[in-house]
């Protein structure tokens, strides 16, 4: 079993759904919640990556269930949500982490022709609307459990410079949605977000030598590991009882 972080979470009896959970921040979050005692439903696109994540976790004896599906489709969101609640017997924590850049290389902000209607539609459906639809679908069980929602936003929501202007705009929208959902679901459900900076993961869009970039521009002089972000997400799920409507930058100090 992987080493537990210095801060331990005791989540026996808790139930969580993590979207985009086959790799990166989502996988690290799902594993941390499960290793802390929670039963966790893992959502991602059906396929080998999700199967590997489930197999590895179950090999540790973790209580994981599959919740496959493309959250860019509204009908699939409803199916995933209902299946997760049925499998887990309710829901305490929802982590809206699913996201995708839909480009292999960053699109310059001035390249407006690359931002086609189809590109915008895909970006918004996966990176923004899926979080709203999933939260809406799960509002009743989350209210019943006095639960929590955590959205994975992006540091680009506050200053651009992401894989595309469309992605940065979607994440800015997700920051706003986090606040509105916090207002709409209070006082029963807390809704917060994290805004990651550099992440060591198999993200589809390449930004070049991120280690060198982080060393030059990030006060903590390193790229964030998925586990760095997972710890903050777990805290916002299980702790932070008087925190709602906030998006916390987790970026090694790059905004100071």
N, C-alpha and C positions, 0 to 999 in steps of 0.2 A: 504494500500500500504506500502511496506517495506520502511524503511528510506533511503534517498539518501545519498551517501558518501559525505564527506566534500568538495571534488572537484566535481563540477557539469559539465555535458556534455550536450550541446544543439544540438541535432541531428535530429530535425524535418526535414523531407524530405529525410533523409539518409536511405539506404537500406543495410542490412547485412545478410550474411549466416554464421551460426555457426555450425560446425560439432561436433559430440559427445556432443550434447546439452541437453541431458535428465537428466544429473546429474553433480555434481562436478563443476569444473572450467567452463565447457561449458555452463551449466545451469545458473550459476551466471553471466557469460558474456552476454548471450542472454538476461537475465532479465535486466541487467544494461543498455545495449544498447536500449532495448525497453522502459524502464522507462525514458530514456533520450530523447525519441521522435522518435527513428528509427523504421522502419518496419523491422522485423527480421524473417528469415526462420530458423527453428530449424531442424537440421538433427540428426538422431540417428537410431538405429535399430527399425523397426516397433514393437510396443508393448505397454504394460501398462505404462512403464516409460516415454516414449515420450508423450503418451496421457495425463498423469498426469501433465507433464511440460506445455503442451499447455493449458490444462484446467485451471491450476492455473494462468498462465499469462493472458489468456483471461478473467478470472474472475476479474482481476485488470483493464480490459479495454485496455490491451496492444495489439498492432498490430502484431500478430504472425501468421505465416503460417507454415504448416507441410512440411518437406522435407525428408521423411523417406527413408532409404536404407542402405545396407551394403556396405561401401566404400572399403572393401577389394576386391570387384569385379569391374573391370574397366568399364564394360558396365553400371553398376549401378551408378558409379560416373558421367558419362555423363548424365544419366537420371536425377539425383538429381540436377546437375548444371543447366541443361536446365529448369527444372521445377521451380527452385527457381527464376531464372531470369524472367521467364514468370509471375510468381505470384507477384513478387516485381516490375516489370517494369524496371529492370536494377539492377546494384549492385555497391555499394560503398566500402563495407568492406567484406573481406573473413577471417574468423577465422578458420584455420585448427587445430582443437583441438581433432579430433577423435583419439583414441588410446586404446590399450588393452594389458595386460601382457600375457594372455593365460596360466597362471599358478596361482594356489591358494597360493603357498608359494614360496619364493625366491629360485632360482636354483643356487647353489654355482658355482663360476666361474670355479672350477676344474671339475665339473660334465659335461664333454663334451658329454657323451653319451645321456644326456637328451636333447641336442640341435640337434634334428633330422632335416632332410631336411624339413619335413612338418612344424615343429615348426618355423624354420627360415622363410619359405615361408609366413606363416600367420603373423608373426611379421613384416616382411618387407612390406607386402601388406597393412596392416592397419596403421602402425606407420610411414611409410616413403613414400611409393609409392602413397598412397591416397592423400597426400598433394601435390605432384607433379601433379598428374592427375587432381585434382580439380582446382589447380591454372591454369594449361594449359587450361582446359575447360572453365575457366572464364576470361581468359586474355583479351579478346576483350571488354566485358562490363566493366571490371576494368580499362582498358586503357581509355575507353570513359569517365569514371567518374573521372579520375585522382585519383583512389582509393588506398586502402591499403590492404595488406595481413599481418596477424599475425599468426605465427606457434607456437603451444605449444610444446616446445622441452622438456628438462628435465635436472636437475642438473647432472644427471648421464652421460650426454653427455660429461662432462668435467672430469669425474673421476671414472666412473663405479659405482658398488655397487647397481645396480638396481634390478628389479625382475629377470633378467637374463642377461647374456652377450649379448644375441641377442637383447634384448630390448635396452640396453645401446648403442650398436653399431648402431641400427636403429636411435636412437635419436641423436647420433653423426653425422650420415648421414643427419638428418634433419637440424642440425645446419649448415652443409656445403651447403645443398640445399638452405637454407635461403639466404646465401650469393650469391649463383649463380643465384637464381631467382631475387634477388635485382639488380644484374648486368644486367640480361636479360630483365627485365621489366622497367628499368630506361630509361628516366626520368619520365615516366608517372605514374608508380605505385611504391609505397614504399613497401618493404617486410622486416619484422622484426620478431623476435621471443622472447618468454620468456622461461626461464629455471626454472621451479618450483622445490622447495625443498619439504619438508613435506607438504602434503595436507590432510585436513580433508574431506574425501569423502568416498563413498562406492566403492572404488577401489577393483577389484577382488582379488588382491594379498595382503595378510596380512603380515605386517612387525612387528607385536607384539605391544608393548606399545609405540606408537609413541609420546605420550605426554611426557613420561619419557625420551625418547631418545632426543626429541627436547629440553627439559629443560636442559639436560646435555651437549648438543653439539651445540645448536644454540644460538648465542649472544642475540637475541631477546627473547629467552627462551619460545617459543611457536610454535605450529603447525600452518602453514598457513591456513587460511580460504579461501574457493573458492572466496569470494569477494575481498580478498587481491590481487589475481591474475587477477580477472576481471578488476579491476581499471587500472592496468598497460596495459592490452590488449586494453581497451577502449582508453587510452591515445595514444597508438601506432597507433590505427585506426584513431582517430579524431584529434590528435595533433602531436607533434614531426615531423613537416614538413621538418626538415633537418636531419632526422634520417632514414637511410636505411641500410640493410645488417647487422644489429646488433642482437645479442641474449643476452637479459638482464637477468642475474640471479635474481630471486625473491625467496630468500631462507632464509630470516631472518638473513643474515650475515654469514651463515655457511661456506662460502668460504674464509673469511678473516682470 
